[in-house]
Amino acid sequence: MFRFLKDDTPEEGDDGRELSKVETRAAMEIVVQDLHYQLSEKVPVG
């Protein structure tokens, strides 16, 4: 689920520098959207 945790610590980008707060928030929003999509695919609404 959290694939990015295997290669890097959550605060580091691919080039090793720390992510800014904006980048961290954007990454988390992508993860949340992906989770929401996966849940909506598996759980029928209604």
N, CA, C and O atoms as a MOPAC input file, in Angstrom:
PM7 MOZYME 1SCF
protein

 N      0.83200 1    -1.19000 1     0.00000 1
 C      0.00000 1     0.00000 1     0.00000 1
 C      0.87500 1     1.25200 1     0.00000 1
 O      0.70500 1     2.13800 1    -0.83800 1
 N      1.81000 1     1.31800 1     0.94300 1
 C      2.72200 1     2.45000 1     0.98900 1
 C      4.04300 1     2.04900 1     0.36600 1
 O      5.03000 1     1.79100 1     1.05500 1
 N      4.03400 1     2.00500 1    -0.96000 1
 C      5.19900 1     1.50800 1    -1.68100 1
 C      6.41500 1     2.41200 1    -1.49500 1
 O      7.55300 1     1.94100 1    -1.51500 1
 N      6.17200 1     3.71500 1    -1.31400 1
 C      7.29000 1     4.64300 1    -1.22900 1
 C      8.09200 1     4.47900 1     0.05300 1
 O      9.21000 1     4.98600 1     0.14200 1
 N      7.55000 1     3.78300 1     1.04500 1
 C      8.27900 1     3.59100 1     2.28700 1
 C      9.41800 1     2.58500 1     2.14500 1
 O     10.33400 1     2.57700 1     2.96800 1
 N      9.37900 1     1.74200 1     1.12500 1
 C     10.40700 1     0.72000 1     0.98500 1
 C     11.75300 1     1.32200 1     0.56200 1
 O     12.80300 1     0.93000 1     1.07100 1
 N     11.71200 1     2.28000 1    -0.37700 1
 C     12.94300 1     2.77900 1    -0.95900 1
 C     13.49800 1     3.99500 1    -0.22000 1
 O     14.71400 1     4.12500 1    -0.07600 1
 N     12.63400 1     4.87400 1     0.24300 1
 C     13.06600 1     6.11600 1     0.86700 1
 C     12.32900 1     6.31200 1     2.17700 1
 O     11.26000 1     5.74200 1     2.39500 1
 N     12.91200 1     7.12200 1     3.04300 1
 C     12.13600 1     7.57100 1     4.18200 1
 C     11.10600 1     8.56600 1     3.65100 1
 O     11.33700 1     9.19300 1     2.61800 1
 N      9.97800 1     8.72100 1     4.33700 1
 C      8.91500 1     9.56800 1     3.79200 1
 C      9.33800 1    11.00700 1     3.52800 1
 O      8.74100 1    11.68400 1     2.69000 1
 N     10.37500 1    11.48900 1     4.24300 1
 C     10.77100 1    12.88600 1     4.09400 1
 C     11.79100 1    13.10400 1     2.97600 1
 O     12.15900 1    14.24800 1     2.70600 1
 N     12.25200 1    12.05500 1     2.32800 1
 C     13.27900 1    12.21600 1     1.31400 1
 C     12.73200 1    11.93200 1    -0.07000 1
 O     11.92300 1    11.02400 1    -0.26200 1
 N     13.18400 1    12.72400 1    -1.03300 1
 C     12.81300 1    12.50000 1    -2.41800 1
 C     13.80200 1    11.55900 1    -3.07400 1
 O     14.69300 1    11.02700 1    -2.41300 1
 N     13.64800 1    11.35300 1    -4.37000 1
 C     14.50700 1    10.42100 1    -5.09300 1
 C     15.95400 1    10.89900 1    -5.13000 1
 O     16.87700 1    10.08800 1    -5.20500 1
 N     16.15400 1    12.23000 1    -5.07600 1
 C     17.51700 1    12.74900 1    -5.13200 1
 C     18.12700 1    12.92300 1    -3.74600 1
 O     19.23900 1    13.43400 1    -3.61500 1
 N     17.40200 1    12.49800 1    -2.70800 1
 C     17.95100 1    12.50300 1    -1.36900 1
 C     17.68600 1    13.77400 1    -0.58100 1
 O     17.95400 1    13.81900 1     0.62000 1
 N     17.16400 1    14.81200 1    -1.23200 1
 C     16.88200 1    16.03100 1    -0.48000 1
 C     15.55200 1    15.87100 1     0.23400 1
 O     14.73200 1    15.03100 1    -0.13600 1
 N     15.34600 1    16.68900 1     1.26800 1
 C     14.08300 1    16.61200 1     1.98800 1
 C     12.98100 1    17.25200 1     1.15900 1
 O     13.19700 1    18.25000 1     0.47100 1
 N     11.80500 1    16.66500 1     1.23800 1
 C     10.66600 1    17.22300 1     0.52500 1
 C     10.13800 1    18.44200 1     1.27000 1
 O     10.17500 1    18.50400 1     2.49900 1
 N      9.64900 1    19.40000 1     0.50600 1
 C      8.98700 1    20.53700 1     1.12400 1
 C      7.62700 1    20.10900 1     1.64500 1
 O      7.13300 1    19.03300 1     1.31100 1
 N      7.03700 1    20.94800 1     2.45300 1
 C      5.72100 1    20.61400 1     2.99200 1
 C      4.68800 1    20.50400 1     1.87900 1
 O      3.78300 1    19.67300 1     1.95700 1
 N      4.81100 1    21.32400 1     0.85200 1
 C      3.86300 1    21.26400 1    -0.26600 1
 C      3.98900 1    19.93300 1    -0.98400 1
 O      2.98300 1    19.30600 1    -1.31700 1
 N      5.23700 1    19.49000 1    -1.22900 1
 C      5.44200 1    18.21400 1    -1.91400 1
 C      4.94100 1    17.04900 1    -1.06900 1
 O      4.34100 1    16.11100 1    -1.59400 1
 N      5.18600 1    17.10700 1     0.23700 1
 C      4.72800 1    16.04500 1     1.12400 1
 C      3.21300 1    15.97600 1     1.13000 1
 O      2.63800 1    14.88800 1     1.08300 1
 N      2.56000 1    17.13500 1     1.18900 1
 C      1.08900 1    17.16200 1     1.18400 1
 C      0.55000 1    16.63400 1    -0.13500 1
 O     -0.42300 1    15.88100 1    -0.15600 1
 N      1.18000 1    17.02800 1    -1.23200 1
 C      0.73200 1    16.55800 1    -2.54400 1
 C      0.86700 1    15.03600 1    -2.64200 1
 O     -0.02000 1    14.35900 1    -3.16200 1
 N      1.97700 1    14.51000 1    -2.14200 1
 C      2.18300 1    13.06000 1    -2.18400 1
 C      1.12500 1    12.34900 1    -1.34400 1
 O      0.59200 1    11.32300 1    -1.76500 1
 N      0.81900 1    12.87800 1    -0.17200 1
 C     -0.18700 1    12.25600 1     0.67200 1
 C     -1.57100 1    12.32200 1     0.03000 1
 O     -2.35500 1    11.37900 1     0.14100 1
 N     -1.86800 1    13.43300 1    -0.64000 1
 C     -3.17200 1    13.54600 1    -1.29800 1
 C     -3.30200 1    12.50600 1    -2.40300 1
 O     -4.37600 1    11.93700 1    -2.60300 1
 N     -2.20200 1    12.25700 1    -3.12500 1
 C     -2.23200 1    11.22500 1    -4.17200 1
 C     -2.49900 1     9.85400 1    -3.55300 1
 O     -3.28600 1     9.07200 1    -4.08700 1
 N     -1.84700 1     9.56500 1    -2.43400 1
 C     -2.05800 1     8.28100 1    -1.76000 1
 C     -3.49800 1     8.14300 1    -1.30300 1
 O     -4.10900 1     7.08700 1    -1.46500 1
 N     -4.04400 1     9.21900 1    -0.72600 1
 C     -5.43000 1     9.17600 1    -0.24300 1
 C     -6.39200 1     8.97200 1    -1.40500 1
 O     -7.34000 1     8.19300 1    -1.30000 1
 N     -6.15000 1     9.67000 1    -2.51400 1
 C     -7.02500 1     9.50900 1    -3.67500 1
 C     -6.95000 1     8.08800 1    -4.21300 1
 O     -7.96400 1     7.51300 1    -4.60800 1
 N     -5.73900 1     7.52100 1    -4.22800 1
 C     -5.57500 1     6.15200 1    -4.71100 1
 C     -6.30400 1     5.17000 1    -3.79500 1
 O     -6.96800 1     4.25000 1    -4.27300 1
 N     -6.18400 1     5.36100 1    -2.48900 1
 C     -6.89100 1     4.50500 1    -1.54700 1
 C     -8.39500 1     4.62700 1    -1.72800 1
 O     -9.10900 1     3.62400 1    -1.72400 1
 N     -8.87400 1     5.85000 1    -1.88600 1
 C    -10.31200 1     6.06800 1    -2.06300 1
 C    -10.79700 1     5.37100 1    -3.32600 1
 O    -11.87500 1     4.77700 1    -3.33800 1
 N    -10.00200 1     5.44200 1    -4.38300 1
 C    -10.37300 1     4.78300 1    -5.63800 1
 C    -10.42900 1     3.26600 1    -5.44900 1
 O    -11.37400 1     2.61100 1    -5.89000 1
 N     -9.40600 1     2.71700 1    -4.79000 1
 C     -9.37100 1     1.27300 1    -4.57700 1
 C    -10.56100 1     0.81800 1    -3.74000 1
 O    -11.17300 1    -0.20900 1    -4.03100 1
 N    -10.88600 1     1.58000 1    -2.70600 1
 C    -12.02500 1     1.20800 1    -1.86000 1
 C    -13.32700 1     1.30900 1    -2.62900 1
 O    -14.20900 1     0.46400 1    -2.47500 1
 N    -13.45500 1     2.33700 1    -3.45500 1
 C    -14.70800 1     2.51000 1    -4.19500 1
 C    -14.86300 1     1.42400 1    -5.25300 1
 O    -15.98200 1     1.07000 1    -5.62500 1
 N    -13.74300 1     0.89600 1    -5.73600 1
 C    -13.81000 1    -0.19400 1    -6.70200 1
 C    -14.26600 1    -1.49800 1    -6.03300 1
 O    -15.00100 1    -2.27900 1    -6.63700 1
 N    -13.83300 1    -1.73300 1    -4.78900 1
 C    -14.09200 1    -3.01100 1    -4.13400 1
 C    -15.41700 1    -3.02900 1    -3.38300 1
 O    -16.05700 1    -4.07400 1    -3.26700 1
 N    -15.82700 1    -1.86700 1    -2.87100 1
 C    -17.04500 1    -1.81800 1    -2.06400 1
 C    -18.16400 1    -1.18700 1    -2.88000 1
 O    -18.06400 1    -0.01400 1    -3.24000 1
 N    -19.21500 1    -1.91800 1    -3.18100 1
 C    -20.32700 1    -1.33500 1    -3.93400 1
 C    -21.03500 1    -0.26200 1    -3.11300 1
 O    -21.31200 1    -0.44900 1    -1.92900 1
 N    -21.31900 1     0.84900 1    -3.75400 1
 C    -21.98700 1     1.94800 1    -3.06300 1
 C    -23.49000 1     1.75600 1    -3.16800 1
 O    -24.00200 1     1.45000 1    -4.24500 1
 N    -24.20800 1     1.93400 1    -2.04900 1
 C    -25.66000 1     1.75300 1    -2.06800 1
 C    -25.93600 1     0.42700 1    -1.52800 1
 O    -27.09700 1     0.02800 1    -1.43600 1

